[in-house]
């Protein structure tokens, strides 16, 4: 009898421990942990030289915490303190918003996940005819095209126009059987969903986001247009003039004129951040570029912290915001179902640290990553997440359904190659809430940067030391070099110096070794990467220069042939 009593007592004690261990934190506990993050975030901003950030915590039905830190810019032109209404670009976190927008239009019966892309874009072509004919709306937004990561991104980053970028997809290589089988993260393919939605509705992408999301959720401090348009009346007037032809076709000329005048005079300028770039110890403001608004559905949305918190609340509510259905529960489940398995994550992958992310069973869904977040293999929780960051800003969101926690961070220094501050601050907060082992995530980001810098320095040194040789006479390199994918590059010389242009930008080629030259990546590409790229001229059978290889324009192993 005593043994039975002891066994029952132990079972009760064990059950009590499990219940306490697994009990969700109260709102008050979540808030207290969020407030304890303030000092950590301030420390991170100082150590990583990030001008400003926002941090939000929500759960189903309520906002727990909204915090704004730092300044809009380090520039001397009167930087403002960041407030809860300051707009941050969220880059690829836009994909999460676009996925919900597609879901809302599916619920409305406007489109279907199974609609063929060619129903709306008859000239759509990717890889080959069979795949192009089968490609659906769902294929566009689930990273299962079978193409390599970031296919055709170099065309976007080098400033080519939208038509040329889309045409570039027809030249992308794909191995047989990889369509709908292989995960490959995409910006251009995903961004085409915006064009599909515009064709299906006759409305611009930014109008659809406003109607189906921002207005329904009272997200008044959010935008899907360029920040230069949001931050000044003149900028907004330029934006309205640029879209006048669209509005004229939809509304008629007189209504379009009235709408233009009314919109410009009623526009209220918003406080916005400036993006920043870090090279070594130097942090510099970046000028705004229109690159991402060529495909706004992939990276064109900006959020304030108060609206970011509302967005997180809706995600925690599985598509419902305070009784308002943004997408149906059925559709939300489709959006969060496994589409493309994320395989072969390296142990050195700093975005998904191996001691926090299970290497098996990670998937891209539709606008979400889904995987297991754990503590060195223990106490795993399913997590939905998405990151964003490539030009001057970075963002990250995560939802842990079992704990009813939704948390997001955005900062105005980025992107992913510069800092993982947003990801790591989310990790920091989740670790606190889940009772995981302590990690100095700020130091982890510092060490990550050092790791990549050493790799970059080592690679550059190897190039400089390989087959050391002088350069040829500069005139030997002069000429026009062409490729099917990128078109023409023109090399010229001026006072013994070599210059290269793609018709958009002109860059100076600095001699490195033999027929290899180098140039700052940001001189040719519109994205700010802290790296040098190379231009290597290739000799033919008789010693004459016959072709050119550019490391930053190398999709499909492209070699530019001399004309």
LUMBALUM-286663 format. One record per residue (C-alpha): x, y, z; residue number from 1. Coordinates in Angstrom, 2 decimals. Example, Ala and Ser with C-alpha at 12.3 -4.5 7.8 and 13.67 -1.06 7.14 Angstrom:
BEGIN
<<12.30, -4.50, 7.80>, 1>
<<13.67, -1.06, 7.14>, 2>
END
This chain:
BEGIN
<<0.00, 0.00, 0.00>, 1>
<<2.85, 2.33, 0.90>, 2>
<<4.53, 1.58, -2.44>, 3>
<<1.32, 2.41, -4.27>, 4>
<<1.00, 5.69, -2.32>, 5>
<<4.61, 6.63, -3.06>, 6>
<<4.15, 5.82, -6.74>, 7>
<<0.99, 7.90, -6.88>, 8>
<<2.72, 10.78, -5.12>, 9>
<<5.64, 10.64, -7.54>, 10>
<<3.27, 10.55, -10.49>, 11>
<<1.39, 13.54, -9.12>, 12>
<<4.65, 15.43, -8.54>, 13>
<<5.83, 14.61, -12.07>, 14>
<<2.50, 15.70, -13.55>, 15>
<<2.64, 18.94, -11.54>, 16>
<<6.17, 19.65, -12.79>, 17>
<<5.13, 18.99, -16.37>, 18>
<<2.09, 21.25, -16.00>, 19>
<<4.18, 24.06, -14.50>, 20>
<<6.85, 23.54, -17.16>, 21>
<<4.40, 23.58, -20.02>, 22>
<<2.05, 26.30, -18.69>, 23>
<<1.92, 29.32, -20.94>, 24>
<<3.37, 32.49, -19.53>, 25>
<<0.79, 35.05, -18.44>, 26>
<<0.48, 38.41, -20.14>, 27>
<<2.21, 39.99, -17.16>, 28>
<<5.12, 37.56, -17.40>, 29>
<<5.49, 38.14, -21.13>, 30>
<<5.46, 41.89, -20.53>, 31>
<<8.07, 41.68, -17.77>, 32>
<<10.38, 39.67, -20.02>, 33>
<<9.82, 42.13, -22.84>, 34>
<<10.80, 45.03, -20.60>, 35>
<<13.93, 43.15, -19.55>, 36>
<<14.87, 43.08, -23.23>, 37>
<<15.14, 46.87, -23.36>, 38>
<<18.63, 47.03, -21.88>, 39>
<<19.78, 44.16, -24.10>, 40>
<<18.49, 45.89, -27.23>, 41>
<<20.10, 49.21, -26.26>, 42>
<<23.39, 47.37, -25.66>, 43>
<<23.11, 45.65, -29.03>, 44>
<<22.44, 48.91, -30.87>, 45>
<<25.57, 50.42, -29.34>, 46>
<<27.88, 47.44, -29.92>, 47>
<<26.66, 46.72, -33.44>, 48>
<<26.37, 50.42, -34.38>, 49>
<<22.72, 50.15, -35.36>, 50>
<<20.95, 53.53, -35.39>, 51>
<<17.51, 52.33, -34.35>, 52>
<<15.13, 49.42, -33.87>, 53>
<<11.63, 48.38, -32.87>, 54>
<<10.62, 45.34, -30.78>, 55>
<<7.08, 43.98, -30.47>, 56>
<<5.39, 41.13, -28.63>, 57>
<<1.81, 40.00, -29.21>, 58>
<<-0.45, 37.05, -28.69>, 59>
<<-3.85, 36.04, -29.97>, 60>
<<-6.22, 38.90, -29.20>, 61>
<<-3.83, 41.43, -27.74>, 62>
<<-0.61, 43.38, -28.01>, 63>
<<1.72, 42.73, -25.09>, 64>
<<4.56, 45.16, -25.75>, 65>
<<5.68, 47.72, -28.33>, 66>
<<9.10, 49.33, -28.02>, 67>
<<10.96, 51.89, -30.15>, 68>
<<14.69, 52.54, -29.75>, 69>
<<17.33, 54.87, -31.17>, 70>
<<17.11, 57.33, -34.05>, 71>
<<15.90, 57.36, -37.62>, 72>
<<19.39, 58.09, -38.98>, 73>
<<22.96, 58.85, -37.96>, 74>
<<23.09, 61.62, -40.56>, 75>
<<23.43, 65.15, -39.29>, 76>
<<20.26, 66.36, -40.98>, 77>
<<18.14, 66.46, -37.85>, 78>
<<17.60, 62.77, -37.04>, 79>
<<14.39, 62.05, -35.14>, 80>
<<13.97, 59.63, -32.26>, 81>
<<12.17, 56.51, -33.41>, 82>
<<8.59, 56.34, -32.18>, 83>
<<5.84, 53.76, -32.41>, 84>
<<4.62, 55.36, -35.65>, 85>
<<8.00, 55.55, -37.44>, 86>
<<8.04, 53.54, -40.67>, 87>
<<10.66, 50.81, -41.21>, 88>
<<11.12, 48.92, -44.50>, 89>
<<10.70, 45.24, -43.67>, 90>
<<12.23, 43.90, -46.91>, 91>
<<11.46, 40.21, -47.50>, 92>
<<9.15, 40.07, -44.53>, 93>
<<6.82, 41.56, -47.18>, 94>
<<6.49, 37.99, -48.49>, 95>
<<4.59, 37.11, -45.34>, 96>
<<2.20, 40.00, -45.95>, 97>
<<1.80, 39.15, -49.63>, 98>
<<0.97, 35.55, -48.74>, 99>
<<-1.83, 36.69, -46.46>, 100>
<<-3.06, 39.04, -49.20>, 101>
<<-3.20, 36.16, -51.69>, 102>
<<-5.12, 34.16, -49.10>, 103>
<<-7.62, 36.99, -48.68>, 104>
<<-8.19, 37.14, -52.44>, 105>
<<-8.60, 33.35, -52.55>, 106>
<<-11.23, 33.62, -49.81>, 107>
<<-12.95, 36.36, -51.83>, 108>
<<-13.07, 34.07, -54.88>, 109>
<<-10.99, 36.48, -56.95>, 110>
<<-8.21, 33.99, -57.62>, 111>
<<-7.34, 30.40, -56.80>, 112>
<<-4.12, 28.89, -55.53>, 113>
<<-4.37, 26.49, -58.48>, 114>
<<-4.78, 29.18, -61.13>, 115>
<<-2.11, 28.94, -63.81>, 116>
<<0.17, 31.98, -63.94>, 117>
<<-0.41, 32.19, -67.70>, 118>
<<-4.10, 32.85, -67.03>, 119>
<<-2.98, 36.34, -66.00>, 120>
<<0.46, 36.65, -67.64>, 121>
<<0.29, 34.79, -71.00>, 122>
<<3.96, 35.42, -71.78>, 123>
<<5.19, 33.92, -68.50>, 124>
<<8.12, 31.60, -69.14>, 125>
<<10.44, 29.98, -66.64>, 126>
<<13.03, 27.35, -67.44>, 127>
<<11.04, 25.37, -70.05>, 128>
<<7.66, 25.22, -71.75>, 129>
<<6.17, 22.36, -69.72>, 130>
<<6.96, 23.95, -66.37>, 131>
<<5.83, 27.36, -67.58>, 132>
<<2.44, 25.99, -68.63>, 133>
<<1.95, 24.17, -65.30>, 134>
<<3.18, 26.94, -63.02>, 135>
<<0.47, 28.05, -60.56>, 136>
<<-0.16, 30.92, -58.16>, 137>
<<0.86, 28.61, -55.30>, 138>
<<4.13, 27.75, -57.06>, 139>
<<5.04, 31.45, -57.25>, 140>
<<4.84, 31.97, -53.50>, 141>
<<6.17, 28.72, -52.04>, 142>
<<9.81, 28.70, -53.26>, 143>
<<9.38, 25.40, -55.09>, 144>
<<10.16, 26.54, -58.63>, 145>
<<13.15, 24.22, -58.67>, 146>
<<15.49, 27.10, -59.51>, 147>
<<18.60, 27.93, -57.52>, 148>
<<18.33, 30.37, -54.64>, 149>
<<17.80, 34.01, -55.70>, 150>
<<17.40, 33.26, -59.41>, 151>
<<17.68, 36.45, -61.53>, 152>
<<18.36, 38.60, -58.45>, 153>
<<21.57, 39.89, -59.99>, 154>
<<19.52, 41.50, -62.76>, 155>
<<17.45, 43.32, -60.16>, 156>
<<20.47, 44.34, -58.12>, 157>
<<22.30, 45.64, -61.20>, 158>
<<19.42, 47.99, -61.99>, 159>
<<17.89, 46.36, -65.08>, 160>
<<14.25, 47.11, -65.86>, 161>
<<11.35, 44.86, -64.87>, 162>
<<10.81, 43.42, -68.34>, 163>
<<14.43, 42.39, -68.74>, 164>
<<14.46, 40.83, -65.26>, 165>
<<11.37, 38.72, -65.98>, 166>
<<12.76, 37.69, -69.37>, 167>
<<15.89, 36.59, -67.53>, 168>
<<13.93, 33.77, -65.89>, 169>
<<13.75, 31.92, -69.20>, 170>
<<17.52, 31.50, -69.11>, 171>
<<17.64, 30.08, -65.57>, 172>
<<18.83, 26.48, -65.44>, 173>
<<16.87, 23.76, -63.71>, 174>
<<17.68, 20.09, -63.27>, 175>
<<14.96, 17.63, -64.38>, 176>
<<12.52, 16.68, -61.64>, 177>
<<13.28, 19.61, -59.30>, 178>
<<10.08, 21.56, -60.00>, 179>
<<7.89, 21.34, -56.86>, 180>
<<10.55, 19.13, -55.30>, 181>
<<13.47, 21.40, -54.45>, 182>
<<13.46, 24.43, -52.15>, 183>
<<15.08, 27.51, -53.64>, 184>
<<14.49, 30.91, -52.03>, 185>
<<13.28, 33.43, -54.62>, 186>
<<12.73, 37.16, -54.87>, 187>
<<11.84, 37.60, -58.55>, 188>
<<9.65, 34.50, -58.89>, 189>
<<7.83, 35.39, -55.68>, 190>
<<7.55, 39.03, -56.74>, 191>
<<5.64, 38.10, -59.88>, 192>
<<2.63, 37.39, -57.64>, 193>
<<2.17, 41.15, -57.42>, 194>
<<1.78, 41.36, -61.20>, 195>
<<-0.68, 38.46, -61.12>, 196>
<<-2.81, 40.14, -58.46>, 197>
<<-2.83, 43.40, -60.40>, 198>
<<-4.00, 41.60, -63.57>, 199>
<<-6.64, 39.64, -61.67>, 200>
<<-8.12, 42.69, -59.94>, 201>
<<-7.21, 45.70, -62.08>, 202>
<<-5.84, 47.31, -58.91>, 203>
<<-2.26, 48.14, -57.97>, 204>
<<-0.51, 45.99, -55.39>, 205>
<<-0.31, 48.79, -52.83>, 206>
<<-4.07, 49.43, -53.15>, 207>
<<-4.82, 45.75, -52.57>, 208>
<<-2.65, 45.62, -49.45>, 209>
<<-4.40, 48.70, -48.12>, 210>
<<-7.90, 47.40, -48.85>, 211>
<<-7.54, 43.81, -47.66>, 212>
<<-5.06, 44.27, -44.81>, 213>
<<-4.14, 47.77, -43.66>, 214>
<<-7.68, 49.18, -43.57>, 215>
<<-9.19, 46.10, -41.94>, 216>
<<-6.57, 46.09, -39.20>, 217>
<<-6.34, 49.87, -38.65>, 218>
<<-2.71, 49.76, -39.74>, 219>
<<-2.63, 53.49, -40.44>, 220>
<<1.16, 53.80, -40.18>, 221>
<<2.02, 51.22, -42.83>, 222>
<<2.83, 51.54, -46.50>, 223>
<<3.50, 49.58, -49.67>, 224>
<<5.00, 52.51, -51.58>, 225>
<<8.43, 54.16, -51.47>, 226>
<<9.28, 55.95, -48.25>, 227>
<<10.24, 59.07, -50.18>, 228>
<<6.58, 59.26, -51.22>, 229>
<<5.35, 58.78, -47.68>, 230>
<<7.70, 61.27, -46.05>, 231>
<<6.90, 64.39, -48.11>, 232>
<<4.08, 66.01, -50.07>, 233>
<<6.38, 66.47, -53.06>, 234>
<<7.38, 62.80, -52.98>, 235>
<<3.74, 61.75, -52.78>, 236>
<<2.83, 64.03, -55.69>, 237>
<<5.53, 62.36, -57.80>, 238>
<<4.16, 58.94, -56.83>, 239>
<<0.60, 59.92, -57.81>, 240>
<<1.78, 61.32, -61.14>, 241>
<<3.71, 58.11, -61.85>, 242>
<<0.54, 56.05, -61.41>, 243>
<<-1.77, 58.50, -63.15>, 244>
<<-2.05, 56.45, -66.35>, 245>
<<-3.19, 53.43, -64.32>, 246>
<<-5.77, 55.51, -62.44>, 247>
<<-6.96, 57.13, -65.69>, 248>
<<-7.67, 53.74, -67.26>, 249>
<<-9.52, 52.54, -64.18>, 250>
<<-11.41, 55.70, -63.20>, 251>
<<-11.52, 57.86, -66.30>, 252>
<<-9.52, 61.03, -66.79>, 253>
<<-11.61, 63.46, -64.72>, 254>
<<-12.03, 61.19, -61.71>, 255>
<<-8.33, 60.37, -61.91>, 256>
<<-7.44, 64.08, -61.86>, 257>
<<-9.75, 64.72, -58.92>, 258>
<<-8.31, 61.71, -57.09>, 259>
<<-4.76, 62.90, -57.73>, 260>
<<-5.42, 66.42, -56.40>, 261>
<<-7.43, 65.19, -53.43>, 262>
<<-4.84, 62.58, -52.49>, 263>
<<-1.89, 64.96, -52.69>, 264>
<<-3.53, 67.71, -50.64>, 265>
<<-4.86, 65.28, -48.01>, 266>
<<-1.60, 63.34, -47.72>, 267>
<<-0.08, 63.39, -44.25>, 268>
<<3.67, 62.92, -44.29>, 269>
<<4.98, 60.05, -42.17>, 270>
<<8.13, 59.79, -40.11>, 271>
<<10.46, 57.27, -41.76>, 272>
<<13.85, 55.73, -41.08>, 273>
<<16.90, 55.92, -43.29>, 274>
<<18.60, 52.64, -44.16>, 275>
<<22.24, 52.19, -43.19>, 276>
<<25.24, 50.18, -44.31>, 277>
<<28.22, 49.08, -42.21>, 278>
<<31.71, 48.53, -43.56>, 279>
<<34.21, 47.68, -40.86>, 280>
<<33.62, 50.24, -38.12>, 281>
<<32.00, 52.77, -40.43>, 282>
<<28.22, 53.12, -40.63>, 283>
<<26.80, 55.30, -43.40>, 284>
<<23.25, 56.28, -44.44>, 285>
<<22.04, 54.85, -47.73>, 286>
<<20.09, 56.75, -50.37>, 287>
<<16.66, 55.33, -51.13>, 288>
<<16.46, 53.32, -54.33>, 289>
<<13.42, 52.10, -56.22>, 290>
<<14.75, 48.60, -56.74>, 291>
<<12.33, 46.78, -54.47>, 292>
<<9.28, 48.56, -55.87>, 293>
<<9.87, 46.96, -59.24>, 294>
<<8.48, 43.88, -57.45>, 295>
<<6.76, 45.33, -54.36>, 296>
<<5.13, 42.02, -53.42>, 297>
<<8.53, 40.57, -52.58>, 298>
<<10.09, 43.38, -50.50>, 299>
<<8.15, 46.63, -50.78>, 300>
<<6.20, 47.01, -47.51>, 301>
<<7.09, 49.27, -44.57>, 302>
<<5.63, 48.97, -41.08>, 303>
<<5.67, 51.01, -37.90>, 304>
<<6.21, 49.20, -34.62>, 305>
<<2.60, 49.71, -33.52>, 306>
<<1.36, 48.20, -36.79>, 307>
<<3.98, 45.45, -36.67>, 308>
<<2.50, 44.48, -33.30>, 309>
<<-0.98, 44.33, -34.84>, 310>
<<0.35, 42.16, -37.63>, 311>
<<1.90, 39.76, -35.13>, 312>
<<-1.36, 39.66, -33.19>, 313>
<<-3.20, 38.60, -36.35>, 314>
<<-0.65, 35.86, -37.10>, 315>
<<-1.01, 34.55, -33.55>, 316>
<<-4.77, 34.54, -34.16>, 317>
<<-4.32, 32.35, -37.25>, 318>
<<-5.68, 34.96, -39.63>, 319>
<<-8.17, 36.75, -37.38>, 320>
<<-7.58, 40.18, -35.85>, 321>
<<-9.88, 41.14, -32.97>, 322>
<<-12.87, 39.44, -34.53>, 323>
<<-12.07, 40.59, -38.07>, 324>
<<-11.25, 37.74, -40.46>, 325>
<<-8.28, 38.69, -42.63>, 326>
<<-8.04, 35.16, -44.01>, 327>
<<-10.16, 32.16, -43.16>, 328>
<<-8.78, 29.53, -40.81>, 329>
<<-8.88, 27.04, -43.68>, 330>
<<-6.77, 29.30, -45.87>, 331>
<<-4.38, 30.13, -43.03>, 332>
<<-3.77, 26.40, -42.60>, 333>
<<-2.92, 26.12, -46.28>, 334>
<<-0.50, 29.04, -45.96>, 335>
<<1.22, 27.33, -43.03>, 336>
<<1.33, 23.83, -44.55>, 337>
<<4.57, 22.28, -45.78>, 338>
<<5.41, 23.13, -49.40>, 339>
<<9.16, 22.85, -49.90>, 340>
<<11.55, 21.05, -47.57>, 341>
<<14.59, 23.12, -46.57>, 342>
<<17.44, 20.63, -46.81>, 343>
<<21.19, 20.58, -46.29>, 344>
<<21.44, 23.40, -43.78>, 345>
<<25.11, 23.79, -42.94>, 346>
<<26.31, 23.69, -39.36>, 347>
<<27.88, 27.10, -40.02>, 348>
<<24.53, 28.61, -41.07>, 349>
<<24.21, 31.61, -38.74>, 350>
<<20.62, 32.39, -39.73>, 351>
<<19.49, 29.03, -38.39>, 352>
<<22.01, 28.16, -35.61>, 353>
<<22.26, 24.40, -35.23>, 354>
<<21.79, 24.50, -31.44>, 355>
<<18.44, 26.25, -31.88>, 356>
<<17.02, 24.93, -35.17>, 357>
<<16.37, 21.26, -35.89>, 358>
<<18.07, 20.31, -39.15>, 359>
<<15.34, 17.88, -40.19>, 360>
<<11.72, 18.79, -40.84>, 361>
<<12.25, 22.42, -41.77>, 362>
<<9.97, 23.68, -44.51>, 363>
<<8.97, 26.74, -46.42>, 364>
<<5.21, 27.05, -46.41>, 365>
<<3.57, 30.04, -48.11>, 366>
<<5.15, 33.19, -46.74>, 367>
<<6.40, 31.32, -43.68>, 368>
<<9.30, 29.13, -42.67>, 369>
<<8.22, 26.32, -40.34>, 370>
<<10.57, 24.34, -38.15>, 371>
<<11.43, 23.19, -34.66>, 372>
<<13.09, 25.70, -32.33>, 373>
<<14.85, 23.86, -29.51>, 374>
<<17.48, 24.07, -26.79>, 375>
<<20.40, 21.96, -28.03>, 376>
<<18.05, 19.20, -29.16>, 377>
<<15.67, 19.42, -26.20>, 378>
<<12.25, 20.97, -25.51>, 379>
<<11.43, 21.66, -29.15>, 380>
<<8.57, 23.97, -30.16>, 381>
<<7.12, 24.38, -33.62>, 382>
<<7.83, 27.89, -34.90>, 383>
<<6.60, 29.92, -37.87>, 384>
<<9.01, 32.63, -38.95>, 385>
<<10.27, 34.87, -41.71>, 386>
<<13.25, 37.16, -42.16>, 387>
<<13.86, 40.21, -44.27>, 388>
<<16.89, 42.30, -45.07>, 389>
<<19.05, 43.22, -48.01>, 390>
<<19.41, 47.00, -48.33>, 391>
<<19.74, 49.15, -45.24>, 392>
<<17.27, 47.41, -42.96>, 393>
<<16.53, 44.01, -41.44>, 394>
<<13.46, 42.39, -39.88>, 395>
<<12.40, 39.09, -38.35>, 396>
<<9.17, 37.66, -36.99>, 397>
<<8.37, 34.42, -35.20>, 398>
<<5.20, 32.78, -33.93>, 399>
<<5.28, 29.89, -31.43>, 400>
<<1.69, 28.59, -31.49>, 401>
<<2.02, 26.23, -28.50>, 402>
<<3.02, 29.15, -26.26>, 403>
<<0.77, 31.72, -27.97>, 404>
<<3.78, 34.01, -28.47>, 405>
<<4.35, 36.23, -31.48>, 406>
<<7.43, 38.44, -31.54>, 407>
<<9.09, 40.70, -34.10>, 408>
<<12.13, 42.97, -34.42>, 409>
<<13.11, 45.44, -37.15>, 410>
<<16.15, 47.71, -37.40>, 411>
<<17.51, 50.30, -39.84>, 412>
<<20.84, 48.66, -40.59>, 413>
<<21.13, 45.69, -42.88>, 414>
<<20.64, 43.40, -44.53>, 415>
<<21.32, 39.81, -43.59>, 416>
<<24.96, 39.96, -44.69>, 417>
<<25.54, 42.93, -42.36>, 418>
<<23.76, 41.90, -39.18>, 419>
<<21.39, 39.27, -37.76>, 420>
<<20.37, 41.58, -34.93>, 421>
<<16.64, 41.19, -35.65>, 422>
<<16.81, 37.38, -35.72>, 423>
<<19.00, 37.22, -32.65>, 424>
<<16.87, 39.57, -30.54>, 425>
<<13.83, 37.42, -31.31>, 426>
<<15.88, 34.38, -30.26>, 427>
<<16.91, 36.21, -27.07>, 428>
<<13.30, 36.84, -26.11>, 429>
<<12.10, 33.35, -26.98>, 430>
<<14.94, 31.84, -24.97>, 431>
<<13.77, 33.82, -21.93>, 432>
<<10.16, 32.77, -22.39>, 433>
<<10.96, 29.10, -23.02>, 434>
<<13.59, 28.79, -20.30>, 435>
<<16.34, 27.85, -22.76>, 436>
<<20.04, 27.93, -21.98>, 437>
<<21.61, 31.38, -22.00>, 438>
<<23.29, 32.68, -25.16>, 439>
<<24.95, 36.06, -25.63>, 440>
<<23.25, 36.78, -28.93>, 441>
<<24.90, 40.18, -29.37>, 442>
<<28.33, 38.56, -29.13>, 443>
<<27.13, 35.84, -31.50>, 444>
<<26.39, 38.49, -34.13>, 445>
<<29.80, 40.09, -33.62>, 446>
<<31.48, 36.70, -34.07>, 447>
<<29.34, 35.98, -37.15>, 448>
<<30.57, 39.19, -38.76>, 449>
<<34.19, 38.33, -37.92>, 450>
<<33.73, 34.85, -39.42>, 451>
<<32.54, 36.17, -42.77>, 452>
<<35.14, 38.93, -42.88>, 453>
<<37.94, 36.39, -42.42>, 454>
<<36.49, 34.24, -45.19>, 455>
<<36.26, 37.23, -47.49>, 456>
<<39.81, 38.40, -46.70>, 457>
<<41.17, 34.89, -47.23>, 458>
<<39.47, 34.58, -50.63>, 459>
<<40.73, 37.96, -51.79>, 460>
<<44.27, 37.14, -50.66>, 461>
<<44.18, 33.88, -52.63>, 462>
<<43.17, 35.77, -55.77>, 463>
<<45.93, 38.31, -55.34>, 464>
<<48.56, 35.61, -54.83>, 465>
<<47.40, 33.24, -57.58>, 466>
<<49.58, 33.17, -60.74>, 467>
<<51.06, 36.59, -60.05>, 468>
<<51.45, 38.53, -63.31>, 469>
<<51.31, 42.11, -64.58>, 470>
<<48.33, 43.45, -66.51>, 471>
<<48.42, 43.73, -70.29>, 472>
<<48.26, 46.98, -72.16>, 473>
<<44.89, 48.58, -71.18>, 474>
<<43.84, 48.80, -74.84>, 475>
<<43.85, 44.99, -75.05>, 476>
<<40.82, 44.86, -72.77>, 477>
<<38.76, 47.56, -74.49>, 478>
<<35.63, 46.43, -76.29>, 479>
<<32.01, 45.31, -76.01>, 480>
<<31.28, 42.03, -74.23>, 481>
<<27.86, 40.42, -74.49>, 482>
<<25.76, 37.65, -72.93>, 483>
<<22.27, 36.38, -73.64>, 484>
<<21.17, 36.97, -70.04>, 485>
<<22.65, 40.37, -69.24>, 486>
<<23.18, 41.98, -72.62>, 487>
<<26.20, 44.21, -73.33>, 488>
<<29.02, 45.40, -71.10>, 489>
<<31.38, 48.03, -72.50>, 490>
<<35.00, 48.32, -71.34>, 491>
<<36.83, 51.59, -72.01>, 492>
<<40.13, 53.14, -70.98>, 493>
<<40.98, 56.64, -69.83>, 494>
<<44.53, 57.69, -68.91>, 495>
<<45.56, 54.08, -68.47>, 496>
<<42.62, 53.17, -66.22>, 497>
<<39.94, 50.67, -67.16>, 498>
<<36.23, 51.36, -66.82>, 499>
<<33.21, 49.10, -67.30>, 500>
<<29.58, 50.04, -67.83>, 501>
<<26.36, 48.07, -68.20>, 502>
<<24.54, 51.15, -69.48>, 503>
<<23.28, 51.91, -65.99>, 504>
<<26.44, 52.38, -63.94>, 505>
<<30.08, 52.98, -64.83>, 506>
<<32.75, 51.52, -62.56>, 507>
<<36.53, 51.67, -62.28>, 508>
<<38.35, 48.32, -62.56>, 509>
<<41.39, 48.18, -60.28>, 510>
<<44.14, 45.77, -61.30>, 511>
<<44.51, 42.83, -58.92>, 512>
<<46.55, 40.18, -60.68>, 513>
<<47.24, 39.30, -64.30>, 514>
<<43.97, 39.68, -66.20>, 515>
<<41.91, 39.91, -62.99>, 516>
<<40.59, 43.24, -61.75>, 517>
<<38.46, 44.15, -58.73>, 518>
<<35.80, 46.70, -57.88>, 519>
<<33.52, 47.39, -54.89>, 520>
<<30.33, 45.38, -55.33>, 521>
<<28.19, 48.39, -54.43>, 522>
<<29.66, 50.37, -57.36>, 523>
<<27.95, 48.09, -59.90>, 524>
<<25.09, 46.61, -57.88>, 525>
<<22.37, 48.68, -56.23>, 526>
<<22.54, 46.53, -53.09>, 527>
<<25.10, 47.46, -50.46>, 528>
<<27.38, 44.46, -49.96>, 529>
<<30.57, 44.80, -47.97>, 530>
<<32.73, 42.99, -50.50>, 531>
<<34.84, 43.44, -53.58>, 532>
<<33.93, 41.63, -56.78>, 533>
<<36.20, 40.63, -59.64>, 534>
<<36.31, 41.04, -63.40>, 535>
<<38.51, 38.46, -65.14>, 536>
<<39.39, 38.78, -68.82>, 537>
<<39.94, 35.44, -70.56>, 538>
<<42.53, 34.85, -73.26>, 539>
<<41.84, 32.83, -76.39>, 540>
<<44.01, 30.29, -78.18>, 541>
<<46.22, 32.97, -79.72>, 542>
<<46.62, 35.07, -76.59>, 543>
<<44.03, 37.68, -77.50>, 544>
<<41.22, 38.64, -75.05>, 545>
<<38.06, 36.81, -76.08>, 546>
<<35.71, 36.99, -73.11>, 547>
<<35.00, 38.41, -69.67>, 548>
<<33.75, 36.91, -66.41>, 549>
<<32.14, 39.17, -63.77>, 550>
<<31.76, 37.51, -60.36>, 551>
<<28.65, 39.55, -59.46>, 552>
<<26.97, 38.84, -62.82>, 553>
<<27.60, 35.13, -62.91>, 554>
<<24.21, 33.42, -62.93>, 555>
<<24.24, 30.37, -65.19>, 556>
<<28.06, 30.64, -65.08>, 557>
<<27.71, 33.49, -67.55>, 558>
<<30.75, 34.46, -69.59>, 559>
<<30.51, 37.64, -71.69>, 560>
<<31.84, 37.07, -75.21>, 561>
<<33.80, 39.85, -76.86>, 562>
<<32.09, 41.14, -79.98>, 563>
END
